[in-house]
Amino acid sequence: MNTDLDIRALLQHSRGVITTLQQPNGAYPASPDFSAYRGYCWFRDGSFIADGISAAGEVASASAFFDWCTMVLLRHETQLEAVVAAARAGMPLPDEQMLPARFTFEGDFGADDWWDFQLDGYGTWLWAAASHVQRHGVDPASWRRAAELTVDYLISSWQRPCFDWWEEHDEHRHLSTLGCIAAGLRAAADGELVGADRAAKASVEADRILAFIESDGVSDGHVVKWIGTTAVDGSLSALIAPLGVIAPESDLAARTLDAVERDLCVDGGVHRFVDDTFFGGGRWPLLSCFLGLARVAQGDTTRARELLEWAASTAIDGGDLPEQVDGHLLYPERQAEWVERWGDVATPLLWSHAMLLRLAVELGLAAERDQIATEVTA
């Protein structure tokens, strides 16, 4: 996968994986056949998928996903309002009554046990929807009530500990989660998703979260995995780009990305965190793409291209991208237990394909749909 033609062909395949597997109502499956993910759409994964496919010019696909988000949130409007009312009364609801991270394609809660209370996806959908509106000039009016509900939910709840991106450690407040929430509230404040009064409240709260990140979420000059640790997480690159929570030219961004490279990156592949035992703790193509996006934002396109090429090199025959790869497992002795529990690593993972597209767009390698198809078949 070292030639432009190979990468462009993979990008065309990635586009097809996302758009053909998308459900008629707009939901994106995390991975169509992986046992633990089958039949579910995550707000987090789906929002980053929608942002990637939107950046690649698939306007209708991304809009359909935001329609799905709206359907889900309006279906659970009463529960969202109950969470907000309880928080305002000083009697917050227990975690099991908060909104889950994933829903069935039909918009229902899952029937099986999961590590569900996660806030990041709700911020991410606001950010991705606002980015889509700005990018393509679509009318967000039909999403407004869902955005209002989400803004209220996040303002009422952002200070609560919850599970992180990886559905672990619900006892902590995670910086990637806080970054997603801040990005979503900032997008709601600056965009056209909510009315003026809510926009003003969202702006104030986004500023509070950003101040909290800088005061309590930093150790040795870099952002940390959760409040109270000194370790980093591969997801922190997203705070620089594409979320734009931390200015790419800042010392904080530089030291955070350097820590991610030093502690988690091996030959272009990025681990989630140093104690990761999931499937043995492999390297994730989507995290390499997040790091690449952050490096582009800093102006280092050479490093970003290296990271893109590593992510592309993980494609199996046929072009599908996995969730993670082995070859440099942190805990190889833990791999078999996950394979026995859930089967082989999720492949294709739509989020991996979306992040490859998103980075390729920033590097000028993924143009509009018709142009890519012409170049690949020429």
C-alpha positions as CSV (number, residue, x, y, z in Angstrom):
1,M,0.0,0.0,0.0
2,N,2.8,2.4,-0.8
3,T,1.7,3.9,-4.1
4,D,-0.9,6.6,-4.6
5,L,-2.9,4.2,-6.8
6,D,-3.1,1.6,-4.1
7,I,-4.1,4.0,-1.4
8,R,-6.7,5.7,-3.7
9,A,-8.1,2.2,-4.5
10,L,-8.4,1.5,-0.8
11,L,-10.1,4.9,-0.3
12,Q,-12.7,4.0,-2.9
13,H,-13.2,0.7,-1.2
14,S,-13.5,2.5,2.2
15,R,-16.2,4.7,0.8
16,G,-18.1,1.7,-0.5
17,V,-17.9,-0.2,2.8
18,I,-19.4,2.7,4.7
19,T,-22.1,3.7,2.2
20,T,-23.3,0.1,1.4
21,L,-23.3,-1.1,4.9
22,Q,-25.2,1.9,6.2
23,Q,-28.8,1.0,7.2
24,P,-31.8,2.4,5.4
25,N,-32.6,4.7,8.4
26,G,-29.0,6.1,8.5
27,A,-27.4,4.0,11.2
28,Y,-23.9,2.8,10.7
29,P,-23.0,-0.6,12.0
30,A,-19.8,-0.6,13.9
31,S,-18.8,-3.9,12.2
32,P,-21.4,-6.0,10.4
33,D,-20.4,-9.5,11.4
34,F,-18.4,-9.1,14.7
35,S,-20.3,-11.0,17.4
36,A,-20.3,-8.3,20.1
37,Y,-21.0,-5.4,17.8
38,R,-23.5,-6.9,15.4
39,G,-26.8,-5.0,15.1
40,Y,-25.6,-1.9,17.0
41,C,-24.7,1.7,16.2
42,W,-22.6,3.8,18.5
43,F,-23.0,7.6,18.7
44,R,-19.2,7.9,19.0
45,D,-18.2,5.6,16.2
46,G,-21.1,6.7,14.0
47,S,-20.3,10.4,14.4
48,F,-16.7,10.0,13.4
49,I,-17.8,7.8,10.5
50,A,-20.3,10.4,9.4
51,D,-17.6,13.1,9.6
52,G,-15.2,11.1,7.5
53,I,-17.8,10.3,4.8
54,S,-19.0,13.9,4.9
55,A,-15.4,15.2,4.3
56,A,-15.2,12.8,1.4
57,G,-18.3,14.3,-0.2
58,E,-21.0,11.8,0.6
59,V,-23.4,14.4,1.9
60,A,-26.6,12.2,1.9
61,S,-24.9,9.5,3.9
62,A,-23.8,11.8,6.6
63,S,-27.1,13.6,6.7
64,A,-28.9,10.3,7.1
65,F,-26.8,9.4,10.1
66,F,-27.7,12.7,11.8
67,D,-31.4,11.9,11.0
68,W,-30.9,8.6,12.8
69,C,-29.3,10.4,15.8
70,T,-32.3,12.7,15.9
71,M,-34.7,9.8,15.7
72,V,-33.0,8.1,18.6
73,L,-32.8,11.1,20.8
74,L,-36.5,12.1,20.2
75,R,-37.5,8.6,21.0
76,H,-35.8,8.9,24.4
77,E,-36.7,12.5,25.0
78,T,-38.5,11.8,28.2
79,Q,-35.5,10.0,29.7
80,L,-33.2,12.8,28.6
81,E,-35.4,15.4,30.3
82,A,-35.6,13.3,33.5
83,V,-31.7,13.2,33.6
84,V,-31.5,17.0,33.3
85,A,-34.3,17.7,35.8
86,A,-32.8,15.4,38.4
87,A,-29.4,17.0,38.0
88,R,-30.8,20.5,38.4
89,A,-32.6,19.3,41.5
90,G,-29.3,18.1,43.0
91,M,-30.4,14.5,42.8
92,P,-28.6,13.0,39.7
93,L,-29.9,9.8,38.4
94,P,-27.7,6.6,38.8
95,D,-25.5,5.6,35.9
96,E,-27.9,2.8,34.8
97,Q,-30.6,5.5,34.0
98,M,-28.3,7.5,31.8
99,L,-28.4,7.2,28.0
100,P,-26.3,4.3,26.6
101,A,-23.4,4.6,24.2
102,R,-24.9,2.3,21.6
103,F,-28.4,1.6,20.3
104,T,-29.9,-1.0,18.1
105,F,-30.4,0.1,14.5
106,E,-34.1,0.7,15.4
107,G,-33.1,3.1,18.1
108,D,-33.7,0.9,21.1
109,F,-31.6,0.1,24.1
110,G,-29.7,-3.1,23.8
111,A,-30.9,-6.2,25.6
112,D,-27.5,-7.5,26.6
113,D,-25.2,-6.2,29.3
114,W,-22.7,-3.6,28.1
115,W,-20.5,-0.8,29.5
116,D,-23.0,1.7,28.5
117,F,-22.8,5.0,30.3
118,Q,-20.6,7.1,28.1
119,L,-20.9,10.8,27.4
120,D,-18.4,11.3,24.6
121,G,-20.7,10.2,21.7
122,Y,-23.3,12.8,22.5
123,G,-20.7,15.6,22.2
124,T,-19.3,14.0,19.1
125,W,-22.6,13.9,17.2
126,L,-23.1,17.7,17.9
127,W,-19.6,18.4,16.6
128,A,-19.9,16.2,13.6
129,A,-23.3,17.6,12.7
130,A,-22.2,21.2,13.0
131,S,-19.1,20.4,10.9
132,H,-21.3,18.8,8.2
133,V,-23.5,21.9,8.2
134,Q,-20.6,24.2,7.8
135,R,-18.9,21.9,5.2
136,H,-21.9,21.4,2.9
137,G,-24.4,24.1,3.8
138,V,-27.2,21.6,4.7
139,D,-30.2,22.8,6.7
140,P,-30.0,21.5,10.3
141,A,-33.6,22.5,11.2
142,S,-34.8,18.9,11.5
143,W,-32.0,18.2,14.0
144,R,-32.6,21.2,16.3
145,R,-34.8,19.6,19.0
146,A,-32.4,16.6,19.3
147,A,-29.5,19.1,19.5
148,E,-31.3,21.0,22.2
149,L,-31.9,17.9,24.3
150,T,-28.2,16.9,23.9
151,V,-26.9,20.3,24.9
152,D,-29.0,20.2,28.1
153,Y,-27.9,16.6,28.8
154,L,-24.2,17.4,28.5
155,I,-24.4,20.6,30.5
156,S,-26.1,18.7,33.3
157,S,-23.8,15.7,33.2
158,W,-20.3,16.5,32.0
159,Q,-18.7,16.5,35.4
160,R,-19.8,12.9,36.1
161,P,-17.3,10.0,35.8
162,C,-18.3,7.5,33.0
163,F,-16.8,4.8,30.8
164,D,-14.2,6.1,28.3
165,W,-14.0,5.6,24.5
166,W,-12.9,2.0,25.2
167,E,-15.8,1.3,27.5
168,E,-13.5,0.9,30.5
169,H,-12.8,2.6,33.9
170,D,-16.2,4.2,34.7
171,E,-14.7,5.5,38.0
172,H,-12.7,8.2,36.2
173,R,-13.2,11.4,34.3
174,H,-11.5,10.9,30.9
175,L,-9.9,13.7,29.0
176,S,-10.9,12.3,25.6
177,T,-14.5,12.3,26.8
178,L,-14.3,15.8,28.1
179,G,-12.7,16.9,24.8
180,C,-15.6,15.4,22.8
181,I,-18.1,17.2,25.1
182,A,-16.3,20.5,24.8
183,A,-16.1,20.2,21.0
184,G,-19.8,19.4,20.8
185,L,-20.9,22.3,23.1
186,R,-18.6,24.7,21.2
187,A,-20.0,23.5,17.9
188,A,-23.6,24.0,19.2
189,A,-22.7,27.4,20.4
190,D,-20.9,28.6,17.2
191,G,-23.1,26.8,14.7
192,E,-26.8,26.7,13.8
193,L,-27.9,23.7,15.8
194,V,-29.6,25.5,18.7
195,G,-31.2,28.8,19.5
196,A,-29.4,31.8,20.9
197,D,-30.1,31.2,24.6
198,R,-28.9,27.6,24.5
199,A,-25.9,28.6,22.4
200,A,-24.9,31.1,25.0
201,K,-25.1,28.4,27.8
202,A,-23.2,25.9,25.7
203,S,-20.5,28.5,25.1
204,V,-20.0,29.1,28.8
205,E,-19.9,25.5,29.6
206,A,-17.5,24.7,26.8
207,D,-15.1,27.3,28.2
208,R,-15.5,25.8,31.7
209,I,-14.6,22.3,30.4
210,L,-11.6,23.6,28.4
211,A,-10.3,25.5,31.5
212,F,-10.8,22.3,33.5
213,I,-8.8,20.3,31.0
214,E,-5.9,22.7,31.1
215,S,-5.9,23.0,34.9
216,D,-6.6,19.4,36.0
217,G,-6.0,17.2,32.9
218,V,-2.4,18.0,32.3
219,S,0.8,16.3,33.7
220,D,4.4,17.1,32.7
221,G,3.0,19.5,30.0
222,H,0.7,17.0,28.2
223,V,-2.9,16.0,28.5
224,V,-3.5,12.7,30.4
225,K,-5.7,9.7,30.0
226,W,-7.9,10.5,33.0
227,I,-7.8,13.0,35.9
228,G,-5.2,11.8,38.4
229,T,-2.9,9.8,36.1
230,T,0.3,10.7,34.2
231,A,-0.3,8.3,31.4
232,V,-1.6,9.1,27.9
233,D,-4.2,7.5,25.7
234,G,-4.1,7.1,21.9
235,S,-7.5,8.9,21.6
236,L,-5.9,12.2,22.9
237,S,-4.7,13.0,19.4
238,A,-8.3,13.7,18.4
239,L,-8.4,16.7,20.8
240,I,-5.9,18.5,18.5
241,A,-7.6,17.3,15.3
242,P,-10.2,16.8,14.1
243,L,-12.0,18.1,17.2
244,G,-9.9,21.2,17.5
245,V,-10.2,21.4,21.3
246,I,-6.5,22.1,21.8
247,A,-4.7,24.5,19.4
248,P,-2.3,22.5,17.2
249,E,0.4,25.2,17.5
250,S,0.3,25.2,21.3
251,D,3.0,23.6,23.5
252,L,0.2,21.5,25.1
253,A,-0.5,19.9,21.7
254,A,3.1,19.4,20.9
255,R,3.9,17.7,24.2
256,T,0.7,15.6,24.1
257,L,1.4,14.2,20.6
258,D,5.1,13.6,21.5
259,A,4.0,11.6,24.5
260,V,1.6,9.6,22.4
261,E,4.3,8.9,19.8
262,R,6.8,8.0,22.6
263,D,4.6,5.8,24.7
264,L,2.1,4.3,22.3
265,C,3.3,4.4,18.7
266,V,5.3,1.6,17.2
267,D,6.3,1.7,13.5
268,G,3.4,4.0,12.7
269,G,0.8,1.9,14.6
270,V,-0.8,3.4,17.7
271,H,-1.8,1.4,20.8
272,R,-4.8,2.5,22.8
273,F,-2.9,2.7,26.2
274,V,0.0,0.9,27.8
275,D,-2.1,-1.5,29.9
276,D,-4.4,-2.5,27.1
277,T,-5.1,-6.3,27.1
278,F,-8.1,-6.3,24.7
279,F,-7.2,-9.0,22.0
280,G,-3.7,-8.8,23.5
281,G,-3.3,-5.0,23.0
282,G,-2.7,-4.5,19.4
283,R,-2.3,-1.3,17.3
284,W,-5.3,0.5,15.9
285,P,-5.4,1.9,12.4
286,L,-7.9,4.5,13.4
287,L,-5.6,5.8,16.1
288,S,-2.8,6.2,13.6
289,C,-5.2,8.3,11.5
290,F,-6.1,10.5,14.5
291,L,-2.4,11.0,15.1
292,G,-2.0,11.8,11.4
293,L,-4.8,14.4,11.5
294,A,-3.1,16.1,14.5
295,R,0.2,16.1,12.7
296,V,-1.4,17.6,9.6
297,A,-2.9,20.3,11.8
298,Q,0.6,21.0,13.0
299,G,1.9,21.2,9.4
300,D,3.8,17.9,9.5
301,T,2.4,16.3,6.4
302,T,5.4,14.0,6.0
303,R,4.7,12.3,9.3
304,A,1.0,12.3,8.6
305,R,1.5,10.5,5.3
306,E,3.7,7.8,7.1
307,L,0.8,7.2,9.5
308,L,-1.7,7.0,6.7
309,E,0.4,4.4,4.9
310,W,0.8,2.3,8.0
311,A,-3.0,2.4,8.5
312,A,-3.5,1.4,4.8
313,S,-1.0,-1.4,5.2
314,T,-3.3,-3.2,7.7
315,A,-6.0,-3.9,5.1
316,I,-6.6,-7.6,4.5
317,D,-7.1,-9.1,1.1
318,G,-10.1,-7.4,-0.5
319,G,-9.4,-4.1,1.3
320,D,-11.2,-4.4,4.6
321,L,-9.6,-2.6,7.5
322,P,-9.6,-4.2,11.0
323,E,-10.2,-2.7,14.4
324,Q,-6.6,-3.6,15.5
325,V,-3.7,-5.8,14.3
326,D,-1.2,-8.0,16.1
327,G,2.5,-8.1,15.4
328,H,3.3,-6.0,18.4
329,L,0.9,-7.0,21.1
330,L,1.4,-5.5,24.5
331,Y,0.0,-8.7,26.2
332,P,0.1,-11.5,23.7
333,E,-0.8,-14.0,26.4
334,R,-4.3,-12.3,26.6
335,Q,-5.2,-12.6,22.9
336,A,-6.6,-16.1,22.9
337,E,-9.2,-15.4,25.6
338,W,-10.8,-12.6,23.5
339,V,-10.8,-14.7,20.3
340,E,-12.5,-17.5,22.3
341,R,-15.0,-15.1,23.7
342,W,-15.9,-13.0,20.6
343,G,-14.2,-14.5,17.6
344,D,-11.5,-12.9,15.4
345,V,-10.9,-9.1,15.5
346,A,-13.7,-7.0,14.1
347,T,-13.2,-6.7,10.3
348,P,-14.3,-4.5,8.6
349,L,-14.5,-1.8,11.2
350,L,-16.3,1.1,9.6
351,W,-14.6,3.6,12.0
352,S,-11.2,2.5,10.6
353,H,-12.3,3.1,7.1
354,A,-13.8,6.5,8.0
355,M,-10.6,7.7,9.7
356,L,-8.5,6.6,6.7
357,L,-10.8,8.7,4.5
358,R,-10.7,11.6,6.8
359,L,-6.9,11.7,7.0
360,A,-6.7,11.2,3.2
361,V,-8.9,14.2,2.7
362,E,-6.6,16.4,4.8
363,L,-3.6,15.2,2.8
364,G,-5.3,15.9,-0.5
365,L,-5.6,12.2,-1.5
366,A,-9.3,11.8,-1.3
367,A,-11.2,14.1,-3.6
368,E,-14.9,14.0,-4.4
369,R,-16.6,10.7,-5.2
370,D,-16.5,10.9,-9.0
371,Q,-12.9,12.1,-9.2
372,I,-11.6,9.2,-7.1
373,A,-13.5,6.6,-9.1
374,T,-12.0,8.0,-12.4
375,E,-8.5,8.0,-11.0
376,V,-8.7,4.4,-9.7
377,T,-10.1,3.0,-12.9
378,A,-7.9,5.0,-15.3
